[in-house]
Amino acid sequence: MPLDKNDLKQIKEVVVEAVDPYFTAIQKDFEQVYGRFDKVEDWLERIEKLVLADHTRRIEKLEIEIKDLRDLLAVK
């Protein structure tokens, strides 16, 4: 016996009623995950800035050392 539109509507209502609490709970979990991802992203941005600052400092130090070496080689 085929299902008519009314049967399908009733099935949909039962399924929605049954899964709605789970979807609500899952949504709350996703909100927590999104919050954690935001914290991780902020943490990674801070690390990136620190690493970039360290690399910049090291490059500047190397530039000074190279200049000093060039000056020493030019004197001889």
C-alpha positions as CSV (number, residue, x, y, z in Angstrom):
1,M,0.0,0.0,0.0
2,P,1.6,3.3,-1.1
3,L,2.0,6.2,1.3
4,D,0.0,9.3,0.7
5,K,1.0,12.9,1.5
6,N,-0.7,12.7,4.9
7,D,1.2,9.6,5.8
8,L,4.5,11.3,4.8
9,K,3.6,14.4,6.8
10,Q,2.9,12.3,9.9
11,I,6.2,10.4,9.4
12,K,8.1,13.7,9.1
13,E,6.5,15.0,12.3
14,V,7.5,11.9,14.2
15,V,11.0,11.9,12.9
16,V,11.5,15.7,13.6
17,E,10.1,15.3,17.1
18,A,12.4,12.3,17.8
19,V,15.6,13.8,16.5
20,D,15.1,17.4,17.6
21,P,16.6,17.0,21.1
22,Y,19.7,15.4,19.5
23,F,20.1,18.2,17.0
24,T,19.8,20.7,19.7
25,A,22.4,19.0,21.8
26,I,24.7,18.6,18.8
27,Q,24.3,22.3,18.0
28,K,25.4,23.2,21.6
29,D,28.5,21.0,21.1
30,F,29.3,22.7,17.8
31,E,29.0,26.1,19.5
32,Q,31.6,25.0,22.1
33,V,33.8,23.7,19.3
34,Y,33.6,27.0,17.4
35,G,34.6,28.8,20.6
36,R,37.6,26.5,21.0
37,F,38.6,27.0,17.4
38,D,38.5,30.7,17.9
39,K,40.8,30.4,20.9
40,V,43.2,28.1,18.9
41,E,43.2,30.6,16.1
42,D,44.1,33.5,18.4
43,W,46.8,31.3,20.0
44,L,48.3,30.5,16.5
45,E,48.2,34.2,15.5
46,R,50.1,35.1,18.7
47,I,52.7,32.4,18.0
48,E,53.0,33.5,14.4
49,K,53.7,37.1,15.5
50,L,56.3,35.9,18.0
51,V,58.0,33.7,15.4
52,L,58.0,36.4,12.8
53,A,59.5,38.9,15.4
54,D,62.2,36.3,16.2
55,H,63.0,35.7,12.6
56,T,63.1,39.4,11.9
57,R,65.5,40.0,14.8
58,R,67.7,37.1,13.6
59,I,67.8,38.4,10.0
60,E,68.7,41.9,11.3
61,K,71.5,40.4,13.4
62,L,72.8,38.5,10.3
63,E,72.7,41.6,8.2
64,I,74.8,43.4,10.8
65,E,77.3,40.5,10.9
66,I,77.5,40.5,7.1
67,K,78.1,44.2,7.1
68,D,80.8,43.9,9.7
69,L,82.4,41.1,7.7
70,R,82.3,43.1,4.5
71,D,83.9,46.0,6.4
72,L,86.7,43.7,7.7
73,L,87.3,42.3,4.2
74,A,87.4,45.8,2.7
75,V,90.1,46.9,5.1
76,K,92.5,44.2,4.1
